[in-house]
Amino acid sequence: MNGISEDDLHAYADGQLPTERRAEVEAWLAANPEGAARVNAWAAQNRALHEAFDSVLNEPLPLELVRAASTKRIRPIRAWQVAAAVFVMAGAGLVGYGIGLHNASSPVQYVTLPHAAALAHVVYTPEERHPVEVEAQHSDHLIAWLSKRLGHELHAPDFQGLGFQLLGGRLLSGTTGPVAQFMYEDGNNRRVTLYVRHDAQKASETSFRHAHEDGVEVFYWIDRGLGYALSGEISKSEMGQLADAAYRQISP
């Protein structure tokens, strides 16, 4: 194929082809309609799989399973490994095994705000090299980007007076749409996370509340259509102080 391999075409369809190689592949596709049709079919298949199964990636994993996989006794779990495993299980039709998967036609299971926040907390806080997607030195970009994705003006609370510095944040996917996660760390390497998602006014979650999710303290509330949950594996009293500071800055 004049230097264009099958692997190149699959990487192009998957959006994984290096930038410097794309121009060559695109030129080849322009001159080879049959090859272009194959690549378009692969890309369409990828989109169909994502539309059918992306929602199951957001269903709740047991916190004890995530904890076991992220202890120092065994190799730490990576978010992409969780996603890949769930995607393969869904594609194989293993409905209801371990984490309650649904088929493509089933409604997405609603995950309570504190559980979803605690799960995201225990997945990402053990990370040493890549705990956040955008670091704190780019906080203006981070907040603008996450605000645009959620369609709301977001704020990253300032916890410096309580000993916690902003590390940065990342974009997640949730059962209610895009999710923002901000991460903070103190001088003892303890981390807390603020999880922000779209949330309806549910009777059980409308006021400032506290939950204990398998060792994770979570303070959460809803304001103007967004659900906020601050999670940490530190004392309830310390978490309460941080949550109160976050609440006053975000929902005065």
BAVO-75153 format. One record per residue (C-alpha): residue number from 1; residue in three letters; x, y, z. Coordinates in nm, 4 decimals, decimal comma. Layout:
BAVO-75153
[atom NUM ALA [X Y Z]];
...
END
This chain:
BAVO-75153
[atom 1 MET [0,0000 0,0000 0,0000]];
[atom 2 ASN [0,2849 0,2357 -0,0868]];
[atom 3 GLY [0,4107 0,2510 0,2700]];
[atom 4 ILE [0,0621 0,2774 0,4255]];
[atom 5 SER [-0,0022 -0,0296 0,6392]];
[atom 6 GLU [-0,3214 -0,1794 0,7766]];
[atom 7 ASP [-0,2061 -0,0672 1,1209]];
[atom 8 ASP [-0,1825 0,2918 0,9935]];
[atom 9 LEU [-0,5414 0,2761 0,8689]];
[atom 10 HIS [-0,6738 0,1333 1,1949]];
[atom 11 ALA [-0,4822 0,3939 1,3951]];
[atom 12 TYR [-0,6295 0,6658 1,1727]];
[atom 13 ALA [-0,9834 0,5342 1,2222]];
[atom 14 ASP [-0,9255 0,5178 1,5992]];
[atom 15 GLY [-0,7860 0,8718 1,6131]];
[atom 16 GLN [-0,4517 0,7368 1,7394]];
[atom 17 LEU [-0,2299 0,8088 1,4402]];
[atom 18 PRO [0,0608 1,0487 1,5089]];
[atom 19 THR [0,0096 1,3946 1,3577]];
[atom 20 GLU [0,3140 1,3696 1,1321]];
[atom 21 ARG [0,1744 1,0537 0,9729]];
[atom 22 ARG [-0,1847 1,1742 0,9202]];
[atom 23 ALA [-0,1124 1,3786 0,6073]];
[atom 24 GLU [0,0376 1,0756 0,4313]];
[atom 25 VAL [-0,2566 0,8544 0,5233]];
[atom 26 GLU [-0,5107 1,1194 0,4210]];
[atom 27 ALA [-0,3387 1,1597 0,0839]];
[atom 28 TRP [-0,3509 0,7826 0,0360]];
[atom 29 LEU [-0,7201 0,7711 0,1310]];
[atom 30 ALA [-0,8000 1,0513 -0,1138]];
[atom 31 ALA [-0,6495 0,8422 -0,3929]];
[atom 32 ASN [-0,8055 0,5128 -0,2808]];
[atom 33 PRO [-1,1852 0,5295 -0,2481]];
[atom 34 GLU [-1,2171 0,1639 -0,1476]];
[atom 35 GLY [-0,9674 0,2092 0,1358]];
[atom 36 ALA [-1,1418 0,5281 0,2439]];
[atom 37 ALA [-1,4755 0,3428 0,2578]];
[atom 38 ARG [-1,3216 0,0763 0,4835]];
[atom 39 VAL [-1,1766 0,3362 0,7174]];
[atom 40 ASN [-1,5085 0,5232 0,7307]];
[atom 41 ALA [-1,6850 0,1968 0,8168]];
[atom 42 TRP [-1,4401 0,1293 1,1004]];
[atom 43 ALA [-1,4863 0,4821 1,2349]];
[atom 44 ALA [-1,8645 0,4419 1,2209]];
[atom 45 GLN [-1,8364 0,1139 1,4092]];
[atom 46 ASN [-1,6254 0,2845 1,6772]];
[atom 47 ARG [-1,8887 0,5564 1,7181]];
[atom 48 ALA [-2,1655 0,2979 1,7435]];
[atom 49 LEU [-1,9771 0,1073 2,0139]];
[atom 50 HIS [-1,9193 0,4239 2,2129]];
[atom 51 GLU [-2,2844 0,5241 2,1838]];
[atom 52 ALA [-2,3951 0,1783 2,2947]];
[atom 53 PHE [-2,1540 0,1134 2,5796]];
[atom 54 ASP [-1,9956 0,4357 2,7078]];
[atom 55 SER [-2,2732 0,4704 2,9640]];
[atom 56 VAL [-2,1721 0,1508 3,1451]];
[atom 57 LEU [-1,8316 0,3002 3,2208]];
[atom 58 ASN [-2,0092 0,5346 3,4602]];
[atom 59 GLU [-2,1906 0,2723 3,6627]];
[atom 60 PRO [-2,0650 0,2293 4,0193]];
[atom 61 LEU [-1,7744 0,0001 4,0939]];
[atom 62 PRO [-1,7611 -0,1210 4,4541]];
[atom 63 LEU [-1,5249 0,1058 4,6494]];
[atom 64 GLU [-1,3661 -0,1972 4,8147]];
[atom 65 LEU [-1,2721 -0,3329 4,4700]];
[atom 66 VAL [-1,1074 -0,0050 4,3701]];
[atom 67 ARG [-0,9285 0,0120 4,7064]];
[atom 68 ALA [-0,7976 -0,3418 4,6732]];
[atom 69 ALA [-0,6662 -0,2679 4,3265]];
[atom 70 SER [-0,4933 0,0535 4,4350]];
[atom 71 THR [-0,3140 -0,0696 4,7489]];
[atom 72 LYS [0,0644 -0,0885 4,7462]];
[atom 73 ARG [0,0498 -0,4684 4,7856]];
[atom 74 ILE [-0,0522 -0,5141 4,4220]];
[atom 75 ARG [-0,0066 -0,3116 4,1091]];
[atom 76 PRO [-0,2091 0,0127 4,1232]];
[atom 77 ILE [-0,5190 0,0298 3,9100]];
[atom 78 ARG [-0,5332 0,2857 3,6312]];
[atom 79 ALA [-0,8512 0,4596 3,5236]];
[atom 80 TRP [-0,8014 0,3535 3,1627]];
[atom 81 GLN [-0,7694 -0,0101 3,2748]];
[atom 82 VAL [-1,1016 0,0098 3,4585]];
[atom 83 ALA [-1,2631 0,1671 3,1524]];
[atom 84 ALA [-1,1126 -0,0872 2,9153]];
[atom 85 ALA [-1,2201 -0,3810 3,1306]];
[atom 86 VAL [-1,5764 -0,2557 3,1585]];
[atom 87 PHE [-1,5923 -0,1810 2,7852]];
[atom 88 VAL [-1,4765 -0,5334 2,6980]];
[atom 89 MET [-1,7219 -0,6888 2,9432]];
[atom 90 ALA [-2,0065 -0,4843 2,7994]];
[atom 91 GLY [-1,9128 -0,5730 2,4451]];
[atom 92 ALA [-1,9074 -0,9411 2,5401]];
[atom 93 GLY [-2,2577 -0,9148 2,6829]];
[atom 94 LEU [-2,1677 -0,9935 3,0457]];
[atom 95 VAL [-2,4681 -0,8166 3,1932]];
[atom 96 GLY [-2,4924 -0,7831 3,5678]];
[atom 97 TYR [-2,1574 -0,9409 3,6567]];
[atom 98 GLY [-2,0066 -0,7797 3,9670]];
[atom 99 ILE [-2,0932 -0,4157 3,8884]];
[atom 100 GLY [-2,4456 -0,4424 3,7522]];
[atom 101 LEU [-2,3922 -0,3796 3,3809]];
[atom 102 HIS [-2,6916 -0,3010 3,1597]];
[atom 103 ASN [-2,7488 -0,3779 2,7947]];
[atom 104 ALA [-2,7434 -0,0966 2,5418]];
[atom 105 SER [-3,1193 -0,0430 2,5597]];
[atom 106 SER [-3,1331 -0,0180 2,9417]];
[atom 107 PRO [-3,1586 0,3215 3,1104]];
[atom 108 VAL [-2,8371 0,4499 3,2661]];
[atom 109 GLN [-2,8297 0,3720 3,6378]];
[atom 110 TYR [-2,8330 0,6838 3,8549]];
[atom 111 VAL [-2,5346 0,6860 4,0887]];
[atom 112 THR [-2,5798 0,8884 4,4062]];
[atom 113 LEU [-2,3679 1,1999 4,4237]];
[atom 114 PRO [-2,1613 1,0967 4,7310]];
[atom 115 HIS [-2,0917 0,7488 4,5938]];
[atom 116 ALA [-1,9869 0,8792 4,2523]];
[atom 117 ALA [-1,7618 1,1407 4,4138]];
[atom 118 ALA [-1,6025 0,8894 4,6522]];
[atom 119 LEU [-1,5397 0,6460 4,3696]];
[atom 120 ALA [-1,3680 0,9120 4,1577]];
[atom 121 HIS [-1,1679 1,0141 4,4654]];
[atom 122 VAL [-1,0277 0,6666 4,5341]];
[atom 123 VAL [-0,9507 0,6086 4,1656]];
[atom 124 TYR [-0,7465 0,9246 4,1089]];
[atom 125 THR [-0,5923 1,0306 4,4411]];
[atom 126 PRO [-0,3434 0,7385 4,4561]];
[atom 127 GLU [-0,1859 0,8568 4,1299]];
[atom 128 GLU [0,1668 0,9887 4,1797]];
[atom 129 ARG [0,2726 1,0969 3,8303]];
[atom 130 HIS [-0,0621 1,2002 3,6810]];
[atom 131 PRO [-0,3094 1,2822 3,9589]];
[atom 132 VAL [-0,4615 1,5627 3,7473]];
[atom 133 GLU [-0,5116 1,6332 3,3792]];
[atom 134 VAL [-0,4360 2,0072 3,3981]];
[atom 135 GLU [-0,2059 2,1357 3,6715]];
[atom 136 ALA [-0,2678 2,4289 3,9045]];
[atom 137 GLN [-0,0266 2,6626 3,7264]];
[atom 138 HIS [-0,2774 2,6611 3,4412]];
[atom 139 SER [-0,5764 2,7122 3,6688]];
[atom 140 ASP [-0,7342 2,9854 3,4533]];
[atom 141 HIS [-0,7353 2,7514 3,1543]];
[atom 142 LEU [-0,8533 2,4606 3,3696]];
[atom 143 ILE [-1,1529 2,6479 3,5107]];
[atom 144 ALA [-1,2493 2,7982 3,1737]];
[atom 145 TRP [-1,2276 2,4563 3,0053]];
[atom 146 LEU [-1,4307 2,2728 3,2690]];
[atom 147 SER [-1,6858 2,5563 3,2837]];
[atom 148 LYS [-1,7353 2,5313 2,9078]];
[atom 149 ARG [-1,7765 2,1545 2,9175]];
[atom 150 LEU [-2,0333 2,1648 3,2001]];
[atom 151 GLY [-2,2081 2,4744 3,0653]];
[atom 152 HIS [-2,1794 2,6541 3,4025]];
[atom 153 GLU [-1,9303 2,9001 3,5455]];
[atom 154 LEU [-1,7222 2,6964 3,7894]];
[atom 155 HIS [-1,4947 2,8019 4,0742]];
[atom 156 ALA [-1,2061 2,6169 4,2378]];
[atom 157 PRO [-1,2306 2,6956 4,6100]];
[atom 158 ASP [-0,9241 2,8366 4,7855]];
[atom 159 PHE [-0,8201 2,6137 5,0780]];
[atom 160 GLN [-0,4776 2,7675 5,1430]];
[atom 161 GLY [-0,5905 2,8992 5,4801]];
[atom 162 LEU [-0,6684 2,5397 5,5782]];
[atom 163 GLY [-0,3374 2,4020 5,4541]];
[atom 164 PHE [-0,4460 2,2569 5,1177]];
[atom 165 GLN [-0,3103 2,3713 4,7811]];
[atom 166 LEU [-0,4802 2,3174 4,4459]];
[atom 167 LEU [-0,3003 2,0484 4,2422]];
[atom 168 GLY [-0,5227 2,0893 3,9374]];
[atom 169 GLY [-0,8164 1,9047 3,7914]];
[atom 170 ARG [-0,9579 1,6835 3,5219]];
[atom 171 LEU [-1,2697 1,6185 3,3142]];
[atom 172 LEU [-1,4606 1,2987 3,3885]];
[atom 173 SER [-1,7716 1,1355 3,2452]];
[atom 174 GLY [-2,0723 1,0678 3,4668]];
[atom 175 THR [-2,4253 0,9339 3,4420]];
[atom 176 THR [-2,5549 1,2927 3,4272]];
[atom 177 GLY [-2,3001 1,4183 3,1717]];
[atom 178 PRO [-1,9545 1,5777 3,1977]];
[atom 179 VAL [-1,8015 1,5973 3,5452]];
[atom 180 ALA [-1,5298 1,8275 3,6806]];
[atom 181 GLN [-1,2891 1,7099 3,9478]];
[atom 182 PHE [-1,0558 1,9464 4,1350]];
[atom 183 MET [-0,7807 1,7977 4,3504]];
[atom 184 TYR [-0,6030 1,9504 4,6528]];
[atom 185 GLU [-0,3082 1,8358 4,8649]];
[atom 186 ASP [-0,1646 1,9416 5,2017]];
[atom 187 GLY [0,1915 1,9309 5,3369]];
[atom 188 ASN [0,1428 1,5711 5,4525]];
[atom 189 ASN [0,0455 1,4554 5,1018]];
[atom 190 ARG [-0,3175 1,4106 5,2021]];
[atom 191 ARG [-0,5552 1,4767 4,9162]];
[atom 192 VAL [-0,9144 1,5912 4,8892]];
[atom 193 THR [-1,1222 1,6234 4,5737]];
[atom 194 LEU [-1,4171 1,8366 4,4725]];
[atom 195 TYR [-1,6520 1,6584 4,2322]];
[atom 196 VAL [-1,8970 1,8732 4,0318]];
[atom 197 ARG [-2,1721 1,7397 3,8067]];
[atom 198 HIS [-2,5174 1,8273 3,6739]];
[atom 199 ASP [-2,7758 1,7119 3,9237]];
[atom 200 ALA [-3,1530 1,7395 3,9488]];
[atom 201 GLN [-3,3115 1,8603 4,2712]];
[atom 202 LYS [-3,3451 1,5188 4,4311]];
[atom 203 ALA [-3,5205 1,5123 4,7651]];
[atom 204 SER [-3,2421 1,3138 4,9292]];
[atom 205 GLU [-2,9639 1,5472 4,8143]];
[atom 206 THR [-3,0941 1,9030 4,8170]];
[atom 207 SER [-2,9376 2,0299 5,1413]];
[atom 208 PHE [-2,5813 2,0392 5,2757]];
[atom 209 ARG [-2,5244 1,6779 5,3776]];
[atom 210 HIS [-2,2584 1,4325 5,4926]];
[atom 211 ALA [-2,1973 1,0710 5,3928]];
[atom 212 HIS [-1,9386 0,8097 5,4855]];
[atom 213 GLU [-1,8512 0,5965 5,1828]];
[atom 214 ASP [-1,6241 0,3062 5,2825]];
[atom 215 GLY [-1,3668 0,5205 5,4606]];
[atom 216 VAL [-1,4190 0,8332 5,2490]];
[atom 217 GLU [-1,5822 1,1337 5,4146]];
[atom 218 VAL [-1,8076 1,3180 5,1678]];
[atom 219 PHE [-1,9854 1,6501 5,2194]];
[atom 220 TYR [-2,2236 1,7349 4,9357]];
[atom 221 TRP [-2,4916 1,9791 4,8265]];
[atom 222 ILE [-2,6806 2,0998 4,5174]];
[atom 223 ASP [-2,6899 2,4580 4,3953]];
[atom 224 ARG [-2,8481 2,5918 4,0741]];
[atom 225 GLY [-2,8559 2,2551 3,9010]];
[atom 226 LEU [-2,5031 2,1463 3,9914]];
[atom 227 GLY [-2,4148 1,8850 4,2493]];
[atom 228 TYR [-2,0979 1,9426 4,4531]];
[atom 229 ALA [-1,9232 1,6769 4,6643]];
[atom 230 LEU [-1,6005 1,7222 4,8593]];
[atom 231 SER [-1,4304 1,3901 4,9391]];
[atom 232 GLY [-1,1324 1,3005 5,1548]];
[atom 233 GLU [-0,9854 1,0271 5,3708]];
[atom 234 ILE [-0,9196 1,2576 5,6636]];
[atom 235 SER [-1,1179 1,3268 5,9787]];
[atom 236 LYS [-1,4800 1,4277 5,9546]];
[atom 237 SER [-1,4121 1,7503 6,1432]];
[atom 238 GLU [-1,1346 1,8582 5,9041]];
[atom 239 MET [-1,3471 1,7657 5,6050]];
[atom 240 GLY [-1,6311 1,9654 5,7548]];
[atom 241 GLN [-1,4122 2,2755 5,7739]];
[atom 242 LEU [-1,3027 2,2349 5,4119]];
[atom 243 ALA [-1,6576 2,1694 5,2970]];
[atom 244 ASP [-1,7860 2,4737 5,4814]];
[atom 245 ALA [-1,5180 2,6876 5,3141]];
[atom 246 ALA [-1,6069 2,5417 4,9724]];
[atom 247 TYR [-1,9774 2,5937 5,0284]];
[atom 248 ARG [-1,9304 2,9580 5,1319]];
[atom 249 GLN [-1,7118 3,0321 4,8293]];
[atom 250 ILE [-1,9274 2,8511 4,5732]];
[atom 251 SER [-2,2778 2,8994 4,7095]];
[atom 252 PRO [-2,2691 3,2227 4,9167]];
END
